[in-house]
Amino acid sequence: MNLHDLLSIPLRRAPGKPALDFEAADGRGERWSYGELFAAAEALAAALARRGLQRGDRIALYLGNRPETVVVYLAAFRLGVVAVPINLAYRRREIAHILADSEPRFLLTEAAARPELDELTAEDRAGVEALLEVEALLAADLRAAPAATGPAATAPPVAGDDLALLLYTSGTTGRSKGAMLRHDNLLATVCALLAAWAWERDDRLLLTLPLFHTHGLVVGLLTALAAGATVQLRQRFDAAAVADQLTAAGGDAPSLFFGVPTMYVRLVDELQRRSTAGGAGVSPALRLFASGSAPLAAETFAAFRRLTGHEILERYGMTETGMNLSNPYAGPRLAGTVGTPLPGVSARLVGDDGEAVPAGGEGELLVAGSHVFAGYWRDAAKTAASFVADAAGRRWLRTGDLARRDPASGHYVLLGRRHELIITGGYNVYPREVEEALEELPAVAAAAVAGLPDRDKGEVVAAWVVPAAGETPDESALRSHLGDRLAHFKVPRRFVLVDELPRNALGKVQKHLLPGR
């Protein structure tokens, strides 16, 4: 089975059911049924095949959240073409790197994003046969076109081990790398989530996450379509607009919302404002709020529960694997943890010697399963270094994340990236522990902790602090607060007040861009 096979099941069962309910930032709306969506994808697949696109070729996508983007993905899966999504926040240097590395045949974009691509030089676009705009490729009547009988219909069958996506890592520590995801890898994540999160055909997912990232694309869009659900697709996240939908009455109210911690912080602020003004609570149709892509603060978890009555489900995934761990849908959701392995996923913690750590111990998280990617595009050395084999010969991916498993609940707690571990005077300091302690203070809106070189101790702990609105945190107060909660060697030697932390499109802090590092 391939992705197209799985996603075609709801099409066969209910072709007239709404698949996409799209609302643009300007209020313009469109509704696409499963039949219309797949008819457009089939017609586009035939058009691309006539241009000579073949199984295994790459196409780069510089596209925002819009129905045409969904059509492009479905057409690519139909042909066995490898989709290469590009972050819309990327600029010339970053785009040129991905194009040079992935060597796509075509680069697909939209009219609104075209000016950024026009800055690419001929050298930047070397090897790209054509820059195509989806508006021209997908005419208004395409969605109603009958199933194609041209080249797409006679294309070679797509196998489960064929590549489906080439997803470039977010580049929080340097130049991004292409993670090769097969159809089988994506099927494993989608099927695990269908079971673990109790997806139903009547579900409506409010999706504001970008479709160029695995969170929005795989966890959100593809899983919803596989369930036969309706995706309420929005161009971007707007706290007020999302709060309007979460508190709306009626049959079109969403039942699921997925976000990153930054979104939930803003939603808490918006819902608190409405609660103070006597506003209504969230719709009874809502059954699941999930968060990922970055750690969720315990304070945000508690505030959201108080305002909505819902506990956010935190989970853990990677570009290279899709989803690995999740708090339970039916069961206790523990703030500050990312739950237990999803169906089909194995996890273990190992020390520096590669041996399993004792119960309650800390170590690097390794995962295994059919969801794990095939490796890094054209980087055999990096791929080999990312995997280890156990005594039985089983292959495990080194996630690079340090974690601890609670012996009582079995839940995993992430401690930070392995390369972010600070060793100061021989002591280990996990940045996330210090960040959480700082973010307990009302005067602190956000914090990032990293190590700085030190001649005496090797490294010292430093903290970059974003003050809460109207606040100017005093350094002595910060030290006192942390000194009451943490060992002395974990208390930062240096505090830097900043207006904001450098983040990527999914809200993950890019620590290599912190000022002074």
Backbone torsions as a table, in degrees:
resi	resn	phi	psi	omega
1	MET	NA	145.7	173.1
2	ASN	-120.4	178.3	-177.3
3	LEU	-60.3	-41.1	-179.0
4	HIS	-61.5	-39.6	177.9
5	ASP	-60.1	-46.7	-178.2
6	LEU	-64.7	-45.9	-176.4
7	LEU	-71.5	-17.5	179.2
8	SER	-78.9	-13.8	-178.8
9	ILE	-62.2	-49.8	176.4
10	PRO	-61.7	-31.9	176.5
11	LEU	-60.0	-44.5	-179.8
12	ARG	-68.2	-36.2	-176.1
13	ARG	-75.3	-39.9	-174.3
14	ALA	-151.2	74.2	-176.3
15	PRO	-62.3	-24.1	-178.6
16	GLY	-88.6	-5.3	-178.2
17	LYS	-70.8	142.0	177.9
18	PRO	-62.8	128.0	175.9
19	ALA	-100.0	-43.3	-179.3
20	LEU	-126.1	132.9	171.4
21	ASP	-120.9	97.4	-170.5
22	PHE	-101.7	135.8	173.7
23	GLU	-131.7	119.3	179.6
24	ALA	-77.2	167.3	-179.1
25	ALA	-61.8	-25.9	-180.0
26	ASP	-88.1	6.7	178.4
27	GLY	92.6	-9.3	179.4
28	ARG	-66.1	134.9	-176.6
29	GLY	-123.9	152.8	175.6
30	GLU	-143.2	147.3	174.2
31	ARG	-127.2	127.5	-179.1
32	TRP	-118.3	129.2	173.3
33	SER	-80.6	167.8	175.7
34	TYR	-60.0	-40.0	179.5
35	GLY	-62.8	-45.3	179.6
36	GLU	-65.3	-40.8	-178.2
37	LEU	-63.2	-46.7	-177.6
38	PHE	-75.5	-29.3	174.5
39	ALA	-64.0	-43.3	178.2
40	ALA	-64.3	-41.3	179.8
41	ALA	-64.6	-38.9	178.8
42	GLU	-66.0	-41.9	179.1
43	ALA	-66.0	-40.6	178.6
44	LEU	-67.4	-39.9	177.7
45	ALA	-58.8	-41.7	178.4
46	ALA	-64.9	-40.6	179.4
47	ALA	-64.2	-41.5	179.5
48	LEU	-69.0	-37.3	177.4
49	ALA	-63.6	-37.4	177.8
50	ARG	-65.4	-25.2	175.9
51	ARG	-80.3	-0.4	176.5
52	GLY	97.6	6.0	-179.5
53	LEU	-70.4	131.6	-175.4
54	GLN	-126.3	163.5	177.2
55	ARG	-51.6	129.6	179.7
56	GLY	94.4	-17.5	175.1
57	ASP	-66.8	156.7	176.2
58	ARG	-105.5	144.5	168.4
59	ILE	-128.1	131.2	179.7
60	ALA	-91.4	141.2	-177.5
61	LEU	-121.5	115.3	173.5
62	TYR	-112.0	76.1	-168.3
63	LEU	-134.2	146.1	175.5
64	GLY	-91.5	-171.2	178.5
65	ASN	-76.3	109.3	178.5
66	ARG	-161.9	157.1	-177.8
67	PRO	-56.7	-36.4	-178.8
68	GLU	-61.3	-31.6	177.8
69	THR	-64.4	-41.2	177.6
70	VAL	-62.7	-42.1	178.8
71	VAL	-60.6	-42.1	-179.6
72	VAL	-62.1	-45.3	178.3
73	TYR	-59.9	-47.0	-178.8
74	LEU	-62.5	-38.4	177.8
75	ALA	-65.1	-40.5	178.8
76	ALA	-63.7	-45.4	178.4
77	PHE	-61.2	-36.9	-179.8
78	ARG	-62.8	-38.8	-175.8
79	LEU	-89.4	-12.2	-173.2
80	GLY	79.4	20.7	178.1
81	VAL	-85.8	147.2	-177.3
82	VAL	-93.4	117.1	178.5
83	ALA	-82.9	135.1	-179.8
84	VAL	-121.5	88.9	-179.4
85	PRO	-71.4	142.7	178.2
86	ILE	-120.1	130.3	178.2
87	ASN	-56.7	126.8	-178.8
88	LEU	-67.3	-15.8	176.1
89	ALA	-80.4	-12.2	-179.1
90	TYR	-70.5	148.2	178.5
91	ARG	-117.6	-172.7	-166.0
92	ARG	-47.6	-51.4	-174.9
93	ARG	-61.3	-44.2	-178.3
94	GLU	-69.6	-41.3	178.7
95	ILE	-64.3	-44.3	-178.9
96	ALA	-61.3	-37.4	178.1
97	HIS	-61.3	-46.5	-178.1
98	ILE	-66.6	-40.9	179.0
99	LEU	-63.9	-43.0	-179.9
100	ALA	-66.4	-36.0	-176.2
101	ASP	-77.4	-43.0	-174.0
102	SER	-89.2	-21.3	-179.9
103	GLU	50.8	61.9	178.9
104	PRO	-74.5	150.9	174.2
105	ARG	-70.5	-45.2	-177.1
106	PHE	-127.5	154.6	173.9
107	LEU	-120.6	115.4	-177.8
108	LEU	-101.9	135.7	179.9
109	THR	-145.0	-171.7	176.9
110	GLU	-126.5	162.2	-175.0
111	ALA	-57.3	-38.9	-176.8
112	ALA	-67.0	-27.8	-178.1
113	ALA	-96.2	-5.3	-175.1
114	ARG	-59.4	-39.7	-177.7
115	PRO	-56.2	-36.2	179.9
116	GLU	-66.1	-37.8	-179.5
117	LEU	-75.1	-25.7	178.3
118	ASP	-66.2	-15.9	177.4
119	GLU	-80.1	-11.3	177.8
120	LEU	-68.7	138.7	177.4
121	THR	-83.3	170.4	176.7
122	ALA	-60.5	-35.3	177.5
123	GLU	-67.7	-38.5	178.1
124	ASP	-60.8	-35.1	-175.8
125	ARG	-101.0	15.2	-179.2
126	ALA	-56.9	129.2	-179.7
127	GLY	93.8	-18.6	177.0
128	VAL	-81.1	116.8	-174.6
129	GLU	-70.8	-34.7	-177.3
130	ALA	-157.5	145.9	171.3
131	LEU	-102.4	115.3	-172.2
132	LEU	-115.9	138.6	175.9
133	GLU	-98.1	132.5	-175.8
134	VAL	-64.7	-29.1	179.0
135	GLU	-59.9	-37.7	179.9
136	ALA	-77.2	-35.1	-179.5
137	LEU	-70.7	-35.8	-175.3
138	LEU	-111.5	91.8	177.3
139	ALA	-69.4	162.1	-174.2
140	ALA	-59.6	-32.5	-176.5
141	ASP	-88.9	1.4	-176.2
142	LEU	-65.9	-33.9	-176.6
143	ARG	-64.4	-21.4	180.0
144	ALA	-100.0	6.6	-176.5
145	ALA	-68.2	145.9	176.2
146	PRO	-70.1	163.8	178.6
147	ALA	-55.6	135.2	-175.6
148	ALA	-71.8	148.2	175.3
149	THR	-116.8	11.5	-178.0
150	GLY	-88.0	-148.1	-173.5
151	PRO	-56.7	-33.5	-178.1
152	ALA	-63.4	-38.4	-176.4
153	ALA	-68.8	-23.1	-178.6
154	THR	-108.7	13.0	179.9
155	ALA	-65.4	151.0	178.4
156	PRO	-58.7	147.6	179.5
157	PRO	-62.8	145.7	-179.4
158	VAL	-93.9	128.6	-177.9
159	ALA	-92.6	159.8	-179.7
160	GLY	-63.6	-28.3	-179.4
161	ASP	-93.3	9.4	172.0
162	ASP	-73.6	148.7	176.3
163	LEU	-70.1	138.8	176.9
164	ALA	-111.9	-40.5	-176.6
165	LEU	-134.9	144.3	168.4
166	LEU	-118.0	96.8	-175.1
167	LEU	-99.3	121.5	-179.6
168	TYR	-85.1	131.7	-178.6
169	THR	-59.8	158.1	-172.0
170	SER	-71.3	-8.8	173.7
171	GLY	68.5	39.5	-179.4
172	THR	-73.6	-14.6	-179.9
173	THR	-124.6	5.1	-179.0
174	GLY	158.0	-157.8	-176.5
175	ARG	-65.9	135.8	-175.0
176	SER	-71.9	152.2	-179.4
177	LYS	-119.2	149.5	-178.9
178	GLY	-87.5	116.9	177.7
179	ALA	-91.5	123.8	-177.7
180	MET	-87.7	114.3	-179.2
181	LEU	-113.3	120.6	178.7
182	ARG	-81.5	165.6	173.1
183	HIS	-55.8	-43.3	-179.1
184	ASP	-60.5	-39.3	179.4
185	ASN	-60.8	-45.4	-178.4
186	LEU	-70.8	-37.8	176.9
187	LEU	-60.0	-38.8	-179.1
188	ALA	-63.5	-45.0	179.2
189	THR	-65.7	-47.4	-177.7
190	VAL	-60.5	-47.5	-178.1
191	CYS	-66.3	-36.1	177.1
192	ALA	-63.6	-42.1	-179.5
193	LEU	-71.1	-36.0	177.1
194	LEU	-56.2	-41.2	-179.2
195	ALA	-79.1	-48.2	-171.4
196	ALA	-68.5	-31.7	-176.8
197	TRP	-106.3	11.9	172.4
198	ALA	54.8	48.0	179.3
199	TRP	-63.9	146.6	178.0
200	GLU	-134.7	159.7	179.9
201	ARG	-63.4	-27.8	-177.9
202	ASP	-84.2	-1.2	-179.6
203	ASP	-67.2	150.0	174.5
204	ARG	-130.3	116.2	-178.0
205	LEU	-98.0	119.0	172.9
206	LEU	-82.5	110.5	-171.2
207	LEU	-116.9	109.3	176.4
208	THR	-114.4	-2.3	177.9
209	LEU	-72.4	148.4	-178.2
210	PRO	-69.3	144.5	-178.2
211	LEU	-84.7	4.7	174.5
212	PHE	-93.6	2.5	-177.7
213	HIS	-121.8	150.9	-176.2
214	THR	-60.5	-30.8	-179.5
215	HIS	-62.1	-52.4	-179.5
216	GLY	-74.6	-39.2	-173.9
217	LEU	-75.8	-54.2	-173.1
218	VAL	-88.6	-55.0	-178.3
219	VAL	-63.9	-38.5	-177.8
220	GLY	-90.9	-76.6	-171.1
221	LEU	-60.0	-57.2	-172.7
222	LEU	-66.1	-37.5	179.2
223	THR	-68.4	-38.9	178.4
224	ALA	-64.1	-43.7	179.8
225	LEU	-66.6	-37.1	177.8
226	ALA	-64.2	-30.7	178.9
227	ALA	-79.3	-12.2	-174.1
228	GLY	77.9	19.8	-178.3
229	ALA	-84.7	-179.4	177.7
230	THR	-108.6	131.2	177.9
231	VAL	-99.1	116.6	174.9
232	GLN	-89.3	87.8	-170.9
233	LEU	-85.1	131.3	177.8
234	ARG	-123.6	151.4	-176.5
235	GLN	-67.4	-34.0	-178.0
236	ARG	-159.6	168.8	178.7
237	PHE	-84.0	130.7	172.8
238	ASP	-135.7	117.5	-171.9
239	ALA	-58.0	-42.7	-178.4
240	ALA	-66.3	-43.6	-179.8
241	ALA	-65.4	-41.4	178.9
242	VAL	-65.7	-42.2	178.1
243	ALA	-61.2	-36.8	176.5
244	ASP	-57.9	-43.9	-178.2
245	GLN	-73.6	-37.2	-179.3
246	LEU	-67.4	-26.2	-178.3
247	THR	-102.8	4.6	-177.3
248	ALA	-74.9	151.1	173.6
249	ALA	-100.2	165.2	175.7
250	GLY	107.6	172.5	-173.1
251	GLY	-71.9	-15.8	-179.5
252	ASP	-95.2	6.1	178.0
253	ALA	-63.9	139.5	-179.8
254	PRO	-67.4	156.3	174.4
255	SER	-108.7	-17.0	178.8
256	LEU	-136.8	147.5	172.7
257	PHE	-141.4	129.5	177.9
258	PHE	-115.1	138.4	-179.8
259	GLY	-153.4	176.5	173.3
260	VAL	-103.5	161.6	-176.2
261	PRO	-52.7	-38.0	179.0
262	THR	-58.1	-39.3	178.1
263	MET	-63.9	-43.1	-178.3
264	TYR	-67.8	-34.3	175.3
265	VAL	-60.2	-45.0	-179.5
266	ARG	-70.1	-34.7	176.8
267	LEU	-66.6	-40.0	177.4
268	VAL	-59.0	-45.2	178.8
269	ASP	-60.7	-43.5	-178.1
270	GLU	-68.8	-43.7	-179.8
271	LEU	-68.5	-33.5	176.3
272	GLN	-64.9	-42.2	177.7
273	ARG	-61.0	-42.5	-179.7
274	ARG	-70.1	-36.7	179.0
275	SER	-64.3	-41.1	178.3
276	THR	-63.1	-33.7	-179.6
277	ALA	-86.7	4.8	178.6
278	GLY	85.0	22.4	-178.4
279	GLY	-72.1	166.3	-177.8
280	ALA	-77.8	160.3	176.2
281	GLY	-80.8	-177.7	-177.4
282	VAL	-72.7	158.0	-177.8
283	SER	-62.4	142.8	176.6
284	PRO	-66.7	-13.3	178.7
285	ALA	-70.0	-23.4	-176.4
286	LEU	-70.4	131.2	-179.2
287	ARG	-125.8	-15.7	-177.3
288	LEU	-152.4	128.2	168.5
289	PHE	-116.6	126.3	-179.5
290	ALA	-123.4	149.7	-179.5
291	SER	-135.7	146.5	177.5
292	GLY	-168.3	-171.0	179.1
293	SER	79.0	-13.7	176.5
294	ALA	-165.2	160.7	-179.2
295	PRO	-66.8	140.2	177.0
296	LEU	-97.1	124.5	-179.3
297	ALA	-67.1	142.3	179.2
298	ALA	-60.0	-32.6	179.4
299	GLU	-65.1	-38.8	178.3
300	THR	-67.0	-42.7	177.6
301	PHE	-56.8	-48.0	-177.2
302	ALA	-68.3	-41.7	-179.5
303	ALA	-65.6	-39.7	179.5
304	PHE	-66.2	-40.1	177.8
305	ARG	-62.8	-41.2	-179.7
306	ARG	-65.1	-38.5	-175.6
307	LEU	-80.7	-30.2	-172.2
308	THR	-118.4	-19.3	-173.8
309	GLY	82.2	2.1	-179.1
310	HIS	-108.6	142.1	172.6
311	GLU	-98.1	124.6	179.9
312	ILE	-67.2	133.7	177.1
313	LEU	-88.8	113.4	178.4
314	GLU	-95.9	138.9	-179.0
315	ARG	-137.3	174.1	-175.1
316	TYR	-135.6	127.0	176.7
317	GLY	-145.0	179.2	179.9
318	MET	-144.2	156.9	172.4
319	THR	-55.2	-38.7	-174.5
320	GLU	-76.7	-11.8	-173.5
321	THR	-132.5	-11.9	-164.6
322	GLY	71.6	-139.3	-175.1
323	MET	-93.5	139.4	179.7
324	ASN	-112.3	-52.6	-173.4
325	LEU	-127.8	155.8	178.2
326	SER	-156.5	140.6	165.2
327	ASN	-62.3	156.3	-174.7
328	PRO	-74.8	148.2	171.4
329	TYR	-70.8	-44.6	177.4
330	ALA	-113.4	98.3	-177.6
331	GLY	150.9	175.9	-176.4
332	PRO	-68.7	129.4	174.4
333	ARG	-101.8	114.3	-172.1
334	LEU	-97.0	118.1	179.5
335	ALA	-58.1	138.0	178.4
336	GLY	85.3	-0.2	177.3
337	THR	-118.1	161.5	177.6
338	VAL	-114.1	17.6	170.3
339	GLY	82.1	-149.3	-174.1
340	THR	-123.9	168.8	-177.3
341	PRO	-60.0	139.6	174.5
342	LEU	-71.6	165.1	177.7
343	PRO	-54.2	131.8	178.5
344	GLY	86.7	-1.8	-178.0
345	VAL	-107.0	135.3	172.1
346	SER	-112.6	143.8	-179.3
347	ALA	-139.6	148.4	175.9
348	ARG	-154.2	158.9	178.7
349	LEU	-114.9	134.1	179.5
350	VAL	-130.1	154.0	176.1
351	GLY	-87.6	-173.2	-179.3
352	ASP	-61.9	-24.2	-180.0
353	ASP	-86.1	-0.2	179.7
354	GLY	84.0	-1.3	179.9
355	GLU	-90.8	151.5	179.8
356	ALA	-60.6	139.4	179.5
357	VAL	-83.7	154.3	178.8
358	PRO	-67.9	163.6	-179.9
359	ALA	-53.5	130.2	-179.5
360	GLY	83.6	-4.1	-178.7
361	GLY	-80.2	170.4	-178.3
362	GLU	-110.4	141.1	179.6
363	GLY	-168.3	-178.4	177.9
364	GLU	-79.8	137.6	-179.6
365	LEU	-83.1	126.3	173.9
366	LEU	-112.8	143.9	177.8
367	VAL	-132.1	153.9	177.0
368	ALA	-145.2	153.7	179.4
369	GLY	150.6	172.0	-178.0
370	SER	-72.9	-6.2	177.3
371	HIS	-82.7	-12.6	-174.1
372	VAL	-75.7	136.4	-172.1
373	PHE	-63.0	168.7	-177.7
374	ALA	-81.3	-17.8	-178.3
375	GLY	137.3	-177.4	179.7
376	TYR	-91.7	135.9	-176.5
377	TRP	-56.6	118.9	174.9
378	ARG	54.1	36.2	178.5
379	ASP	-142.0	76.4	-176.3
380	ALA	-64.7	-35.0	-178.4
381	ALA	-66.7	-45.4	178.7
382	LYS	-65.1	-38.5	178.1
383	THR	-62.5	-48.0	-178.5
384	ALA	-61.7	-38.4	-178.9
385	ALA	-71.3	-16.4	-176.1
386	SER	-88.4	-8.1	-177.5
387	PHE	-122.8	147.9	172.6
388	VAL	-133.8	155.1	177.8
389	ALA	-110.7	141.8	177.2
390	ASP	-87.4	-176.0	-175.7
391	ALA	-62.0	-27.4	180.0
392	ALA	-86.7	-2.1	179.1
393	GLY	90.3	4.3	179.7
394	ARG	-74.5	140.0	-175.6
395	ARG	-92.2	126.1	-178.3
396	TRP	-119.9	139.5	175.7
397	LEU	-86.2	130.6	173.5
398	ARG	-83.6	110.1	-175.4
399	THR	-73.4	-22.7	-174.3
400	GLY	81.2	1.0	179.0
401	ASP	-101.1	134.6	174.9
402	LEU	-89.8	140.8	-174.8
403	ALA	-150.7	167.6	174.7
404	ARG	-134.6	141.1	178.3
405	ARG	-108.3	122.0	-179.8
406	ASP	-70.5	121.7	-176.6
407	PRO	-62.9	-30.6	-175.7
408	ALA	-76.4	-50.6	-175.5
409	SER	-92.6	-21.8	-174.7
410	GLY	81.2	-2.3	-179.4
411	HIS	-75.5	146.6	177.5
412	TYR	-94.0	141.9	176.0
413	VAL	-117.7	122.0	178.9
414	LEU	-79.8	137.4	-177.9
415	LEU	-109.4	-10.3	180.0
416	GLY	129.6	173.0	179.1
417	ARG	-73.5	144.5	-179.6
418	ARG	-57.7	-40.9	-178.3
419	HIS	-74.2	-10.5	178.7
420	GLU	-94.3	-7.8	178.8
421	LEU	-56.8	129.9	179.9
422	ILE	-100.1	126.6	176.3
423	ILE	-113.2	106.8	-175.4
424	THR	-117.9	115.2	-178.5
425	GLY	59.3	28.9	-180.0
426	GLY	89.7	-6.0	178.8
427	TYR	-97.0	141.9	176.5
428	ASN	-88.5	132.2	176.1
429	VAL	-125.1	124.4	177.1
430	TYR	-93.4	116.4	-175.2
431	PRO	-53.3	-38.2	-174.9
432	ARG	-62.2	-35.2	180.0
433	GLU	-62.5	-41.7	-180.0
434	VAL	-71.6	-39.9	178.9
435	GLU	-60.8	-44.1	-179.8
436	GLU	-63.3	-38.6	179.2
437	ALA	-66.4	-39.1	177.9
438	LEU	-66.0	-41.0	-175.4
439	GLU	-73.5	-5.9	172.6
440	GLU	-69.8	-24.8	-176.7
441	LEU	-75.2	131.1	177.9
442	PRO	-59.3	-26.3	-178.2
443	ALA	-78.8	-6.8	-176.9
444	VAL	-111.8	121.0	178.2
445	ALA	-84.9	-37.1	-179.6
446	ALA	-161.4	157.8	-179.5
447	ALA	-148.4	148.8	173.8
448	ALA	-132.7	136.1	-177.2
449	VAL	-122.4	136.3	179.8
450	ALA	-151.3	168.6	179.4
451	GLY	-95.0	146.1	174.2
452	LEU	-120.0	143.5	-179.0
453	PRO	-59.1	142.7	179.1
454	ASP	-145.4	130.1	-176.2
455	ARG	-62.8	-37.1	-175.1
456	ASP	-81.6	-49.3	-172.0
457	LYS	-103.1	-0.8	-176.7
458	GLY	86.5	-55.0	174.8
459	GLU	-144.2	152.5	169.0
460	VAL	-125.4	156.3	-178.6
461	VAL	-81.7	133.8	175.9
462	ALA	-130.3	149.6	-178.4
463	ALA	-130.2	134.5	173.8
464	TRP	-106.6	121.5	-169.9
465	VAL	-119.3	129.2	173.3
466	VAL	-97.6	115.9	-179.5
467	PRO	-68.0	147.7	171.0
468	ALA	-67.5	160.7	-177.2
469	ALA	-54.7	127.5	177.0
470	GLY	78.7	5.8	-176.6
471	GLU	-111.9	152.8	171.7
472	THR	-134.9	89.8	-175.4
473	PRO	-57.3	134.7	178.4
474	ASP	-87.2	132.9	-175.9
475	GLU	-60.1	-39.0	179.9
476	SER	-65.6	-35.6	178.1
477	ALA	-68.2	-38.5	177.6
478	LEU	-63.4	-45.1	179.8
479	ARG	-62.9	-42.1	-179.4
480	SER	-63.4	-44.4	179.5
481	HIS	-59.4	-47.5	-178.3
482	LEU	-70.4	-36.7	-179.4
483	GLY	-62.9	-27.2	178.1
484	ASP	-78.4	-13.2	-172.5
485	ARG	-120.3	-23.6	-173.1
486	LEU	-128.2	158.5	174.1
487	ALA	-60.0	152.8	-173.9
488	HIS	-59.6	-34.1	-177.1
489	PHE	-73.7	-11.5	177.8
490	LYS	-89.7	-13.8	-178.3
491	VAL	-75.5	124.9	-177.4
492	PRO	-56.1	140.3	173.0
493	ARG	-81.0	-22.1	-176.3
494	ARG	-135.8	135.9	175.0
495	PHE	-119.9	134.9	178.4
496	VAL	-124.8	120.2	176.0
497	LEU	-84.9	129.3	-179.5
498	VAL	-132.5	154.6	179.0
499	ASP	-70.3	-33.8	179.0
500	GLU	-158.7	161.1	176.1
501	LEU	-94.6	140.5	177.3
502	PRO	-67.9	122.9	-177.4
503	ARG	-128.4	155.4	172.3
504	ASN	-86.7	-173.9	-173.4
505	ALA	-63.2	-22.0	-179.5
506	LEU	-99.9	11.1	175.5
507	GLY	86.6	3.9	179.6
508	LYS	-78.6	131.6	-178.1
509	VAL	-68.9	131.4	177.3
510	GLN	-97.0	90.4	-171.1
511	LYS	-67.9	-24.1	178.2
512	HIS	-70.4	-11.3	178.5
513	LEU	-101.5	2.6	177.3
514	LEU	-62.2	136.5	-177.7
515	PRO	-61.1	131.5	179.2
516	GLY	93.4	-1.6	178.2
517	ARG	-93.0	NA	NA
